[in-house]
Amino acid sequence: MLNEITAHIARQNELSEETAKSALGIVLNAAERQDSPFATAMFKTVPGARALSARIGSAIGAPTGTIARMIEQTPGGKRVVAQSMITELHKIGLDHKAIGQLLPCISTYMDEHHGLVGFGHLGDLIGSDLDAVTAAAKAA
C-alpha cells in the first residue's frame, strides 16, 4: 500500500517515486510529531507508513524525546514543526506550489482508497479537528 500511495503522489505531482516517498515521509513525520489524528489514521491504514515516518525523521534529525514532542505540540512548537516540514520539502526540491498540491493529493488518495476524510490542509495535518479525530477512530 505504501508503494501505491507513493506512486499516486509521484504521478499527481510530477515527482520521482523516490522524491514522492521522501515527501510523504516528511509530512507523516511532522504530523506524527504533533500527535495528529492524520498520522494515527495513516499508520493504522497503510503498512510501512510509521517506519517511513521514523526513517525520514531520523534522516532529518527530528526530535524524538518525550519532552521535545510535548514542546512540539504547543502553539509555538507547532509553528516550528510546520516551518521545519516546509524547509525539508524545499530541500528535496518541492516549491510552495508543489507543497500546496502535495497535501490535498495525500488527502484525496486516503479518501478514495481508504474512506478517510477530514484531512487535506496543513492545519489538518499538523493540528487536529473533530473530523480528523472521527476519521482516525474509523481507521482503528
DRENZA-331390 format. One record per residue (C-alpha): residue number from 1; residue in three letters; x, y, z. Coordinates in Angstrom, 1 decimal. Layout:
<nodes>
(NUM; "Ala"; (X; Y; Z))
...
</nodes>
This chain:
<nodes>
(1; "Met"; (0.0; 0.0; 0.0))
(2; "Leu"; (2.8; 2.4; 0.8))
(3; "Asn"; (4.2; 1.9; -2.8))
(4; "Glu"; (0.7; 2.6; -4.2))
(5; "Ile"; (0.3; 5.9; -2.4))
(6; "Thr"; (3.9; 6.9; -3.3))
(7; "Ala"; (3.2; 6.1; -6.9))
(8; "His"; (0.0; 8.2; -6.7))
(9; "Ile"; (1.8; 11.2; -5.2))
(10; "Ala"; (4.6; 10.9; -7.8))
(11; "Arg"; (2.1; 10.8; -10.7))
(12; "Gln"; (-0.2; 13.5; -9.5))
(13; "Asn"; (2.7; 15.9; -8.6))
(14; "Glu"; (5.1; 15.0; -11.4))
(15; "Leu"; (7.8; 13.8; -8.9))
(16; "Ser"; (10.1; 10.8; -9.0))
(17; "Glu"; (8.9; 8.0; -6.8))
(18; "Glu"; (11.9; 8.5; -4.5))
(19; "Thr"; (11.1; 12.2; -4.0))
(20; "Ala"; (7.4; 11.4; -3.5))
(21; "Lys"; (8.3; 8.8; -0.8))
(22; "Ser"; (10.6; 11.3; 0.9))
(23; "Ala"; (7.8; 14.0; 0.7))
(24; "Leu"; (5.3; 11.6; 2.2))
(25; "Gly"; (7.7; 10.7; 5.0))
(26; "Ile"; (8.4; 14.3; 5.8))
(27; "Val"; (4.6; 15.1; 6.0))
(28; "Leu"; (3.9; 12.0; 8.1))
(29; "Asn"; (6.8; 12.8; 10.5))
(30; "Ala"; (5.5; 16.3; 11.0))
(31; "Ala"; (2.0; 15.0; 11.6))
(32; "Glu"; (3.3; 12.3; 14.0))
(33; "Arg"; (5.3; 14.9; 16.0))
(34; "Gln"; (2.1; 16.8; 16.5))
(35; "Asp"; (0.2; 13.6; 17.6))
(36; "Ser"; (-2.2; 14.3; 14.8))
(37; "Pro"; (-5.1; 12.0; 14.1))
(38; "Phe"; (-3.9; 12.1; 10.5))
(39; "Ala"; (-0.8; 10.3; 11.4))
(40; "Thr"; (-2.7; 7.8; 13.6))
(41; "Ala"; (-5.1; 7.0; 10.7))
(42; "Met"; (-2.3; 6.6; 8.2))
(43; "Phe"; (-0.2; 4.4; 10.5))
(44; "Lys"; (-3.2; 2.1; 11.1))
(45; "Thr"; (-4.3; 2.0; 7.4))
(46; "Val"; (-1.0; 2.0; 5.4))
(47; "Pro"; (1.5; -0.7; 6.4))
(48; "Gly"; (5.0; 0.8; 6.5))
(49; "Ala"; (3.9; 4.4; 7.0))
(50; "Arg"; (5.1; 4.5; 10.6))
(51; "Ala"; (8.5; 3.1; 9.6))
(52; "Leu"; (8.8; 5.6; 6.7))
(53; "Ser"; (8.0; 8.5; 9.2))
(54; "Ala"; (10.6; 7.2; 11.6))
(55; "Arg"; (13.2; 6.7; 8.9))
(56; "Ile"; (12.7; 10.2; 7.5))
(57; "Gly"; (12.6; 11.7; 11.0))
(58; "Ser"; (16.0; 10.2; 11.7))
(59; "Ala"; (17.4; 11.4; 8.4))
(60; "Ile"; (16.3; 15.0; 9.0))
(61; "Gly"; (17.3; 15.0; 12.7))
(62; "Ala"; (13.7; 15.4; 14.0))
(63; "Pro"; (13.4; 15.3; 17.8))
(64; "Thr"; (12.3; 12.0; 19.3))
(65; "Gly"; (12.3; 12.6; 23.1))
(66; "Thr"; (9.1; 12.8; 25.1))
(67; "Ile"; (9.7; 16.3; 26.3))
(68; "Ala"; (10.7; 17.5; 22.8))
(69; "Arg"; (7.5; 16.0; 21.4))
(70; "Met"; (5.4; 17.7; 24.1))
(71; "Ile"; (7.0; 21.1; 23.3))
(72; "Glu"; (6.3; 20.5; 19.6))
(73; "Gln"; (2.6; 20.2; 20.4))
(74; "Thr"; (2.4; 23.7; 21.9))
(75; "Pro"; (1.4; 26.6; 19.7))
(76; "Gly"; (5.0; 27.8; 19.2))
(77; "Gly"; (6.2; 24.2; 18.7))
(78; "Lys"; (3.5; 23.6; 16.1))
(79; "Arg"; (4.8; 26.6; 14.2))
(80; "Val"; (8.3; 25.3; 14.3))
(81; "Val"; (7.2; 21.8; 13.1))
(82; "Ala"; (5.3; 23.3; 10.2))
(83; "Gln"; (8.3; 25.5; 9.2))
(84; "Ser"; (10.7; 22.6; 9.5))
(85; "Met"; (8.4; 20.4; 7.3))
(86; "Ile"; (8.3; 23.1; 4.6))
(87; "Thr"; (12.0; 23.6; 4.8))
(88; "Glu"; (12.6; 19.8; 4.4))
(89; "Leu"; (10.2; 19.7; 1.5))
(90; "His"; (12.1; 22.5; -0.1))
(91; "Lys"; (15.4; 20.7; 0.4))
(92; "Ile"; (14.1; 17.7; -1.7))
(93; "Gly"; (13.0; 20.1; -4.5))
(94; "Leu"; (9.4; 21.0; -3.8))
(95; "Asp"; (8.4; 24.6; -4.2))
(96; "His"; (5.4; 26.2; -2.5))
(97; "Lys"; (3.1; 25.3; -5.3))
(98; "Ala"; (4.2; 21.7; -5.2))
(99; "Ile"; (3.8; 21.6; -1.4))
(100; "Gly"; (0.3; 23.1; -1.9))
(101; "Gln"; (-0.6; 20.2; -4.3))
(102; "Leu"; (1.0; 17.5; -2.1))
(103; "Leu"; (-1.2; 17.8; 0.9))
(104; "Pro"; (-4.6; 17.6; -0.9))
(105; "Cys"; (-3.1; 14.8; -3.0))
(106; "Ile"; (-2.5; 12.7; 0.1))
(107; "Ser"; (-5.9; 13.5; 1.4))
(108; "Thr"; (-7.7; 12.6; -1.8))
(109; "Tyr"; (-5.8; 9.3; -2.0))
(110; "Met"; (-6.8; 8.4; 1.6))
(111; "Asp"; (-10.4; 9.4; 1.0))
(112; "Glu"; (-10.8; 7.5; -2.3))
(113; "His"; (-8.9; 4.3; -1.3))
(114; "His"; (-9.5; 4.1; 2.4))
(115; "Gly"; (-12.6; 6.2; 3.1))
(116; "Leu"; (-10.6; 8.5; 5.5))
(117; "Val"; (-11.9; 12.1; 5.2))
(118; "Gly"; (-11.2; 15.3; 7.1))
(119; "Phe"; (-7.6; 15.9; 6.1))
(120; "Gly"; (-6.1; 18.0; 3.3))
(121; "His"; (-4.9; 21.2; 4.6))
(122; "Leu"; (-1.7; 22.0; 6.6))
(123; "Gly"; (-3.8; 22.7; 9.7))
(124; "Asp"; (-5.4; 19.3; 9.4))
(125; "Leu"; (-2.1; 17.5; 9.1))
(126; "Ile"; (-0.4; 19.3; 11.9))
(127; "Gly"; (-3.3; 20.1; 14.2))
(128; "Ser"; (-6.5; 18.2; 14.8))
(129; "Asp"; (-10.2; 18.8; 14.4))
(130; "Leu"; (-13.3; 16.8; 15.1))
(131; "Asp"; (-13.5; 15.4; 11.6))
(132; "Ala"; (-9.9; 14.3; 11.8))
(133; "Val"; (-10.5; 12.6; 15.2))
(134; "Thr"; (-13.5; 10.8; 13.8))
(135; "Ala"; (-11.6; 9.7; 10.7))
(136; "Ala"; (-8.7; 8.4; 12.9))
(137; "Ala"; (-11.2; 6.5; 15.0))
(138; "Lys"; (-12.8; 4.9; 11.9))
(139; "Ala"; (-9.3; 3.7; 10.9))
(140; "Ala"; (-9.0; 1.7; 14.1))
</nodes>
